[in-house]
Every structure is written in structure tokens, then in C-alpha cells.
Amino acid sequence: MKVTLLYPDREWGKDKLYFDRDEIVKDLNLHILFRAAASLYDEAAEAGKAVQVAKERNNEIMTMMKRVMLTPLTTPEEVHYRQQMVREAISNYDRMETFYMRVKSAVDDIAKYTTAKKNQSYGSGTDLGRRNVANLEYLERMVYHIGRVRDALEGWSPRLVTPEMRKFADTFFEEYSAEFMTCLEKVVKDLRSSLLDGIIDVTASLGPGLYMSSMTLTDIWESQKIKLTFFKNAADRFGKFCKQLFTVEELVFEGENQNLLQDIGDIKNAALGGVMRHFEGFLESQAAFFQKLHSQAAFLMGAANLYRRMKRINVEYCFPEIVDRKHIRFEGLVELSLAINSLRCPVDNSLRAADKHLVVVTGANQGGKSTYLRSIGIAQIMMQCGMFVPAKSFASGLYSRVFTHFTRREDSAMNSGRLDEELGRMERIIDNLTKDSVLFLNESFATTTEKEGSIIAEDITTALYERGIRVMMVTHLMAFAQSCYAKKPEHAMFLSAERKEDGERTFRMIEQEPELTSYGLDLYDEVLRKKH
């Protein structure tokens, strides 16, 4: 069956990863979210339990969180479907955890068998018997895991809250019905008995040289069943004499008959080997199914973990609304990476920008401008992968490409000046911008003079504004901000970090004309007071 935990009609989308994904992760601190989402056993680890197990699980979930979050969905329908699956995971966290762990256990077993098979080589004769034993053990484990995952989903079923997950569960139960599982378990039991002391029925023809040909396995019997039937029938026909004659329940070939026993064993192993080959396709398909199921379930588990982390620090959440790309609005939005790092809910912000595709944020130093910009970027990424966002409400359009351009601190790894590095990154972004792109600029071009940086910023933003590309930017280039505001562009909005008369920063953004100062003297006075 198809694994449709992430998409309604396919197992994995053809959607592309974000072009500049490494920069997005770095600028928006998404690695903090990945780690938080991967903390499946964080409570146990904190108590000093199962730390190694927690580390292993974290890496798997972290990988899938990164992959899924950096692959944007392209339609509102896909976003809604993913949201419903995430909603199911957070509504039934304990069931989701049980389901995920059982799928993970299956994948671990599959990996062990695959590794063992690569490291083993078998010849003929008794080696074929060893191969049969190994293959049967793998089949038994596969049937066991299918049953355990089925039980987990069956236990979840009465508490399902979304029709999307209900459909997936119904498809699973149809594929792995009770009748199917009973039949599969009976086959495995019979195969196991045949490897121990069971009996197999084989028909064959005699070919040239009295060699057997056209050998066909017709049945497998449990030995105890055969013995009881045989002696019962014999007793009915021959009475007490038969009971005295057959005092043991097996015949032993000795001496010159050892070759015959060997031949019989070879026939048995060959017949069972044929049966196990019949199951190869089934085992391969189930291994592929569990791998896909594990990958998709890992994302839902990570999303549920992230939700629990947010709940622990009292961060509100909502499932966002998809609107036209001309608009963006939100209420009570917080910067999630800051909340996770500080273990408390930071100051929230709100915005209503109808038909505005340029938002310029200025104002006091250390007033929360970069945090504000980052909060919007994180929410946009979370929305576009079908997750909840850390806000009371959030509505935005879908963008196939998201770009971030945050100022970098100069370090020894740079082979050129900071301005050259900034311009190089900006050139790469511009070369890949499309109509359905959004660009987040944070203090870009502040590494040169005010005059030069303002000219560069104005040239770039004017070109992007005229093309209708959404740009959200934080800047300390006051000359640029004032010049831009003076033009009174219809589709632009200007915000400022609020500062009270006594210099207090509220960390809230308010709509306001750009000022000619960032109030750097406030920070200067504060530093001097601390020194004295």
C-alpha cells in the first residue's frame, strides 16, 4: 500500500527543496527547531535514562524534520492535508509515539537482517538449511512487526480525530486484514514446524539415470499431527499388535542408510528453499513499506514533540490560513527559536499588511527588530510544510522559494571583505528569484558607509518592488528608509521598534515613519552606568 501520511495521493512529492536552504537554516535558527523536535526522549534523558537510545532516535527524527520543513508544499489542498495529519499526531501524542516506536523497531530489524545477509555466504547442502532458517526468522520478524503496527493503529482507531488519518487507517486494515494476518501466521507456523521435525509432502518424477525431476511441494504438516493420526489409524486396523509393534514414534536409519538421510535432508531443504524464494518479493515490498512509513511517521512524531515543547513554555499555536500572496496578517506571533532557547515565551507581535509586498522595519537598537523578522520567516517555513505556527492566528500566501539575507559577522574564514560577501550572496539570490518568492533582509549592506549602503539598498528594493516580489526587511540605513518613505509607495508598509520616552524597549513593532536615529546613545549610557 502507499504510505500517505504526508501527501493525499503520493508517498513523496516531486516538490523541490528550497534553493538557499543552508542559508535559511542558519539565518532563521531552524537547527534549534530540528533539535527540539527530535527530543523524543528528552524527559527520560534528563532523568539519566536511555540517553544512548534517545540520541539514536533524535538523529532519525532530526533528519526527517529538516527534509520535510525545507520542502515547501505548493497547493492549499496539500497544506490542509498535512495540517490534518499533524493535528492528529498532536491530539493523540501517546498513540503517535507507540505507532512510531513500533515502526522504528521494524526498520531496525530490517536493517539488522540486511546487514547480516550481506556478510553471509552459503554454499549447498546443509548451508541451504542454514539459509532457510535465517530467511524464515526474517519472515517471522516481519509478520510480527506487521501485527504490532496493526495493533497500534487498531488501538489508535477509536480516538482518531481527522478523516485523513481515518482513511489511512482503513486502507491499512484493508491491506492487512485479520484474515490475511491469520493466514500469514499459519504459513509461518507451518514453515517453522517443517524446519524442526515437521513433514513435507513432495511429488516428483523420475528422469534419466533415476534422478528426480519436476519436484513439487504439495503440503507441509506438523509432525505431531501426523504421528497421532498414523498411530490412531494403525491401532484401529491392527489392534493391540500394532501398539506393541510401534513402541517409538520415529524410525531411525543407521549405518548404510546415512546417505539416504542426507538425500532426504537435501530434498527437504530444496523444497523449503523454494517456498522461501516465493516470499522474497513479499519481504522486499514490506521492507520498502516500513522504510517509507518510518520516514513519514518520523516527521509527524517530530511535529508532535515540537508542539509539546511549545506547550511546556506556554507558547500559543494555530494552524495558519492560506491567503493571496498580496496579504499577510498575524496576531500574537513569537520567535520560536528564541522561546526554545530561553525556555520562556518572548514578547509577541501582530501585523496586518493588506496588499503590501514591501515591509520596512527600523527603530531603536536592540528593540527586537531582527527577532521580529526571524519570527515571520520561521512561521512562513512552518506554514509551508503543513505545520502549526507559534501564534494566535497567522495568514499568508505560499511561496515556492524563500530567501534570507542576514548580515554576517566577519571571521577568519572569509576570503574577501564583508561587503563583497554580502553582494555575492545577494547576486546569487537575485539570479534565482521568481515571482512567487519572498525575501527576508536583515541589516543588509550595513557593512559599508551609510551613503553607499543606502544607494545599494534602494536600487535593489526598488527593482524588487516594481516586480511585485515580497520583501520584508530590517535596516539601520536611515537615509534609505527616509528616502523610501518619502516616495509614499502604495504597496509598502513602514514599522518601527517601539521605544518609550524613558528609553524602554517594548520589543513590539508599530506602524510609524522611519526616524533618523537608532538611539545608540541609550545603549552607550546603559553600558556606562553598569561600569560605574
C-alpha positions in Angstrom: 0.0 0.0 0.0 1.0 3.6 -0.4 2.2 5.5 2.6 0.1 8.7 2.6 0.9 10.3 5.9 2.3 13.4 4.3 0.6 13.7 0.9 -3.0 12.7 0.0 -2.2 10.8 -3.2 1.5 10.0 -3.2 4.3 8.8 -0.9 6.8 11.6 -1.6 6.3 14.8 -3.6 8.2 16.0 -6.6 8.5 19.3 -4.9 12.0 20.8 -4.7 13.9 21.8 -1.6 14.4 25.5 -1.0 17.2 26.7 -3.2 19.1 28.5 -0.5 18.2 26.1 2.3 21.6 26.2 4.1 21.3 30.0 4.5 17.7 29.7 5.6 18.6 27.2 8.3 21.4 29.5 9.5 19.6 32.8 9.4 16.3 31.6 10.9 18.0 29.3 13.6 16.0 26.4 12.3 18.5 23.9 13.7 17.1 24.8 17.1 13.7 23.7 16.0 15.1 20.5 14.5 16.8 19.6 17.7 13.7 20.4 19.8 11.5 18.3 17.5 13.9 15.4 17.7 13.9 15.2 21.5 11.6 12.2 21.7 13.1 11.1 25.0 14.2 14.4 26.4 12.4 13.7 29.7 13.9 10.3 30.1 17.3 11.7 29.2 17.0 14.4 31.7 16.4 11.8 34.4 19.5 9.9 33.2 17.7 7.1 31.5 18.2 5.7 28.0 20.4 8.5 26.9 22.1 6.5 24.1 18.7 5.3 22.8 17.5 9.0 22.8 20.5 10.0 20.8 19.8 7.5 18.1 16.2 8.4 17.8 17.0 12.1 17.7 19.2 11.8 14.7 16.4 10.0 12.7 13.7 12.4 13.5 16.0 15.4 13.0 16.9 14.2 9.5 13.2 14.0 8.5 12.3 17.3 10.2 14.9 19.0 8.2 14.0 17.3 4.9 10.3 18.0 5.2 10.5 21.5 6.6 12.8 22.6 3.8 10.5 21.1 1.1 7.6 23.6 0.7 4.1 22.4 -0.3 2.7 24.1 -3.4 -1.0 24.0 -3.0 -3.5 24.9 -0.3 -5.0 21.4 -0.6 -1.7 19.7 0.3 -1.1 22.1 3.2 -4.6 21.3 4.6 -3.9 17.6 4.3 -0.6 17.8 6.1 -2.1 20.1 8.8 -4.7 17.4 9.5 -2.1 14.7 9.9 -0.1 16.9 12.2 -3.3 17.8 14.1 -3.9 14.0 14.6 -0.3 13.5 15.9 -0.5 16.2 18.5 -4.1 15.3 19.5 -3.1 11.7 20.2 0.5 12.0 21.2 0.7 8.8 23.2 -0.8 6.8 20.3 1.5 8.5 17.8 4.5 7.6 20.0 3.5 4.0 20.2 2.9 3.8 16.5 6.2 5.4 15.6 8.2 3.3 18.0 6.8 0.1 16.6 7.5 1.2 13.0 11.0 2.1 14.2 11.5 -1.3 15.7 10.6 -2.9 12.4 13.1 -0.8 10.5 15.8 -1.7 13.0 15.2 -5.4 12.5 15.1 -5.0 8.7 18.5 -3.2 8.9 20.0 -6.0 11.0 18.8 -8.7 8.6 20.0 -6.8 5.6 23.5 -6.3 7.1 23.7 -10.0 8.2 22.7 -11.2 4.7 25.4 -9.1 3.1 28.0 -10.6 5.4 27.0 -14.2 4.9 27.5 -16.6 2.0 26.0 -20.0 1.7 27.0 -23.0 -0.4 24.9 -26.1 -0.9 23.6 -28.9 1.2 23.5 -28.1 4.9 24.3 -24.5 4.1 21.0 -24.3 2.3 19.3 -25.3 5.5 21.0 -22.5 7.4 19.9 -20.1 4.8 16.3 -21.3 5.1 16.5 -20.9 8.9 17.8 -17.3 8.5 15.1 -16.4 5.9 12.4 -17.9 8.0 13.5 -15.9 11.0 13.3 -12.8 8.9 9.8 -13.7 7.7 8.7 -14.4 11.3 10.0 -11.0 12.4 8.3 -9.2 9.5 5.0 -10.8 10.3 5.5 -10.0 14.0 6.1 -6.3 13.2 3.2 -6.0 10.8 1.0 -7.4 13.6 2.4 -5.0 16.2 1.9 -1.9 14.0 -1.6 -3.1 13.1 -2.3 -3.4 16.8 -1.0 0.1 17.5 -3.2 1.5 14.7 -6.2 -0.5 15.9 -5.7 0.9 19.4 -5.5 4.4 18.0 -8.5 3.9 15.7 -11.3 4.7 18.3 -9.6 8.1 19.1 -8.9 9.3 15.6 -10.0 12.9 15.1 -9.3 13.6 11.4 -10.9 11.9 8.4 -7.5 12.0 6.7 -5.9 9.7 9.3 -9.1 7.6 9.4 -8.7 7.0 5.6 -5.1 5.9 6.1 -6.1 3.5 8.9 -8.9 2.0 6.9 -6.6 1.4 4.0 -4.1 -0.2 6.3 -6.7 -2.6 7.8 -7.9 -3.4 4.3 -4.4 -4.3 3.2 -3.5 -6.2 6.4 -6.9 -7.7 7.2 -7.5 -10.0 10.1 -7.9 -12.9 7.6 -4.7 -12.0 5.9 -2.8 -11.9 9.1 -4.3 -15.2 10.3 -3.3 -16.9 7.1 0.2 -15.4 7.1 0.8 -16.5 10.7 -0.4 -20.1 9.9 2.0 -20.3 7.0 4.9 -19.1 9.2 4.0 -21.6 11.9 3.9 -24.5 9.4 7.2 -23.5 7.9 8.7 -23.3 11.4 7.4 -26.8 12.2 8.8 -28.2 9.0 12.3 -26.9 9.9 12.1 -28.6 13.3 10.6 -32.1 13.0 7.7 -31.5 10.6 6.9 -33.4 7.5 6.6 -32.1 3.9 4.8 -33.8 1.0 6.8 -33.7 -2.2 5.8 -35.2 -5.6 8.5 -35.8 -8.2 9.1 -37.7 -11.4 12.0 -40.0 -12.2 14.2 -38.7 -15.0 17.2 -40.2 -16.8 19.5 -42.1 -14.5 16.7 -42.4 -11.9 17.3 -38.8 -10.9 14.3 -36.9 -9.6 12.8 -34.2 -11.8 9.7 -31.9 -11.7 9.8 -31.9 -7.9 6.7 -30.1 -6.4 5.9 -29.3 -2.8 2.3 -30.2 -2.2 1.9 -29.7 1.6 3.6 -29.1 4.9 2.5 -31.0 8.1 3.1 -30.7 11.7 4.9 -33.9 12.8 2.8 -34.4 16.0 -0.4 -34.2 14.0 0.9 -36.8 11.5 2.1 -39.2 14.3 -1.1 -39.1 16.2 -3.1 -39.7 13.0 -0.8 -42.5 11.9 -0.8 -44.5 15.1 -4.6 -44.0 15.7 -5.3 -45.4 12.2 -2.8 -48.3 12.8 -4.4 -49.2 16.1 -7.9 -49.2 14.6 -6.8 -51.6 11.9 -4.4 -53.9 13.8 -5.4 -53.6 17.4 -3.0 -54.4 20.3 -0.4 -56.0 18.0 0.2 -52.6 16.2 0.6 -50.8 19.5 3.2 -53.3 20.7 5.0 -53.2 17.4 5.3 -49.4 17.2 6.7 -48.6 20.6 8.5 -45.5 19.4 7.2 -42.6 17.3 10.1 -42.4 14.8 12.1 -44.7 12.7 15.9 -44.4 12.8 18.1 -45.1 9.8 21.6 -46.3 10.8 24.8 -47.2 9.2 24.5 -47.7 5.4 21.3 -45.5 5.4 23.1 -42.3 6.4 23.4 -41.3 2.7 19.7 -41.8 2.3 19.1 -39.5 5.3 21.4 -36.9 3.7 19.5 -37.1 0.5 16.2 -36.7 2.3 17.5 -33.6 4.1 18.7 -32.1 0.8 15.2 -32.7 -0.7 13.6 -31.1 2.3 15.9 -28.1 2.2 15.5 -27.6 -1.5 11.7 -27.7 -1.2 11.7 -25.2 1.7 14.2 -23.0 -0.1 11.7 -22.8 -3.0 9.0 -21.7 -0.5 11.2 -19.0 1.0 12.1 -17.7 -2.5 8.4 -17.3 -3.1 8.3 -14.9 -0.1 11.3 -12.8 -1.4 9.1 -10.3 -3.2 6.8 -10.0 -0.2 9.7 -9.3 2.1 11.2 -6.8 -0.2 7.9 -4.9 -0.6 7.3 -4.9 3.2 10.9 -3.6 3.9 10.3 -0.7 1.4 6.9 -0.1 3.0 8.3 0.1 6.5 11.1 2.4 5.4 8.6 4.9 3.9 6.3 4.5 6.9 9.1 5.2 9.2 10.3 8.3 7.4 6.9 9.9 7.2 6.0 8.9 10.8 9.3 10.4 12.0 8.2 13.9 10.8 4.8 13.6 12.5 6.5 12.4 15.7 8.9 15.4 15.4 6.0 17.8 14.9 4.2 16.4 18.0 7.4 16.7 20.0 7.8 20.4 18.9 4.2 21.1 19.9 4.8 19.6 23.4 8.0 21.7 23.8 6.0 24.8 22.9 3.2 23.9 25.3 5.8 23.5 28.1 6.9 27.1 27.7 3.3 28.4 27.2 3.7 29.3 23.5 0.3 29.5 21.8 -0.1 27.9 18.4 -2.5 27.9 15.5 -2.9 26.2 12.1 -2.4 29.0 9.6 -4.7 30.1 6.8 -3.6 30.3 3.2 -4.4 33.6 1.5 -3.4 35.5 -1.6 0.3 36.4 -1.7 -0.5 40.1 -1.6 -1.6 39.8 2.0 0.0 38.8 5.3 -1.5 39.1 8.8 -0.9 37.6 12.2 -1.6 38.1 15.8 0.4 37.0 18.8 3.4 35.7 16.8 6.5 34.8 18.7 10.0 33.9 17.7 10.1 30.1 18.3 13.9 29.5 18.3 14.3 32.3 21.0 11.4 30.7 23.0 13.0 27.3 22.9 16.5 28.6 23.8 15.3 30.8 26.6 12.7 28.4 27.9 10.1 31.1 28.1 7.6 32.8 25.9 9.0 36.0 24.4 7.1 39.2 23.6 4.6 38.6 20.7 3.8 40.8 17.8 1.0 41.4 15.4 0.7 42.7 11.8 -2.0 43.4 9.2 -0.4 44.1 5.8 -3.1 44.0 3.1 -1.9 44.4 -0.4 1.6 45.3 0.8 4.6 43.5 -0.6 7.3 45.6 0.9 7.6 45.9 4.7 10.5 48.0 6.1 11.3 47.8 9.8 13.5 50.5 11.5 13.9 51.8 15.0 15.9 51.6 18.2 18.9 49.3 18.5 18.2 46.1 20.4 14.5 46.8 20.1 13.6 43.3 18.8 13.7 44.0 15.0 15.8 41.0 13.9 13.8 38.8 16.3 10.6 40.1 14.7 11.8 39.4 11.2 13.1 35.9 12.1 9.7 35.1 13.7 7.9 35.8 10.4 10.5 33.7 8.5 10.1 30.8 10.8 6.3 30.9 10.7 6.4 31.0 6.9 8.6 27.9 6.7 6.4 26.1 9.2 3.2 27.0 7.4 4.6 25.9 4.0 5.4 22.4 5.3 1.9 22.0 6.8 2.8 22.6 10.4 1.3 24.8 13.1 2.9 28.2 13.8 3.6 29.9 17.2 0.9 32.5 17.0 -2.8 33.1 17.9 -3.5 33.5 14.2 -1.4 33.5 11.0 -2.4 34.0 7.4 0.0 34.3 4.4 0.5 33.1 0.8 2.5 30.2 -0.4 6.0 30.8 -1.9 7.9 28.2 -3.8 11.1 30.0 -2.9 12.2 31.6 0.4 15.4 33.6 0.6 17.2 35.1 3.6 20.0 37.6 3.6 21.2 38.3 7.1 24.4 40.3 7.9 27.4 38.0 8.7 30.0 38.7 11.3 33.5 38.9 9.9 35.6 35.8 10.6 38.9 34.3 9.5 37.2 32.0 7.0 36.2 35.0 4.8 38.4 35.3 1.7 37.1 38.8 0.9 35.6 41.8 2.7 32.1 41.7 4.3 30.6 43.9 1.6 31.9 41.7 -1.2 30.5 38.7 0.7 27.1 40.3 1.1 26.9 41.4 -2.6 28.0 37.9 -3.7 25.1 36.3 -1.7 22.6 38.9 -3.0 23.7 38.3 -6.6 23.0 34.6 -6.1 19.6 35.3 -4.7 18.6 37.8 -7.4 19.6 35.3 -10.1 17.2 32.7 -8.6 14.3 35.0 -7.6 10.9 34.2 -9.2 7.5 35.9 -9.0 6.5 33.5 -6.2 9.5 34.3 -4.0 9.8 36.0 -0.6 13.0 37.7 0.6 13.9 38.5 4.2 16.7 41.1 4.5 18.2 41.7 7.9 20.6 44.7 8.2 21.9 44.0 4.7 24.7 46.4 3.4 25.3 47.9 6.8 29.0 46.8 6.4 29.8 49.9 4.3 29.1 53.6 4.7 25.6 54.9 5.3 25.6 56.6 1.9 26.9 53.7 -0.1 24.8 51.1 1.7 21.6 53.3 1.3 22.2 53.5 -2.5 22.7 49.8 -2.8 19.6 49.0 -0.7 17.4 51.5 -2.6 18.5 50.2 -6.0 17.8 46.6 -5.1 14.5 47.1 -3.2 13.1 49.4 -5.9 13.7 46.8 -8.6 12.1 44.1 -6.5 9.2 46.3 -5.5 8.5 47.1 -9.2 8.4 43.3 -9.9 5.9 42.8 -7.1 8.2 40.4 -5.1 7.5 40.3 -1.4 10.4 41.8 0.6 10.5 42.1 4.4 13.5 43.9 5.7 15.1 45.3 8.8 17.5 48.1 8.3 19.7 50.7 10.1 20.2 52.6 6.9 18.2 55.7 7.8 18.9 57.6 4.7 17.5 54.7 2.6 14.4 54.3 4.9 13.6 58.0 4.8 14.1 58.2 1.0 11.9 55.1 0.5 9.2 56.5 2.8 9.2 59.9 1.1 8.1 58.3 -2.2 5.0 57.0 -0.4 4.8 53.7 -2.3 1.3 52.3 -2.4 2.3 48.7 -1.6 4.8 49.4 1.1 4.5 49.5 4.9 6.9 51.0 7.4 7.3 49.7 11.0 9.4 50.8 13.9 10.6 49.1 17.1 8.7 50.8 19.8 10.7 52.9 22.3 9.1 54.8 25.2 10.2 58.3 26.3 12.4 56.9 29.1 14.3 54.7 26.6 12.5 51.4 27.5 12.2 48.9 24.6 8.9 47.1 24.4 10.1 44.7 21.7 6.9 45.4 19.7 6.7 46.8 16.2 4.4 49.6 15.5 3.5 51.4 12.2 5.5 54.5 12.1 7.5 56.8 9.9 11.3 55.9 9.9 13.3 58.1 12.3 16.7 59.4 11.8 18.3 57.7 14.8 18.6 54.2 16.2 19.0 55.6 19.7 22.5 54.2 20.0 23.2 56.6 22.9 20.7 54.7 25.0 23.0 51.7 24.9 26.1 53.8 25.5 24.5 55.3 28.6 23.5 51.9 29.8 27.0 50.5 29.4 28.5 53.4 31.3 26.0 53.0 34.2 26.9 49.4 34.5 30.6 50.2 34.7 30.0 52.7 37.5 
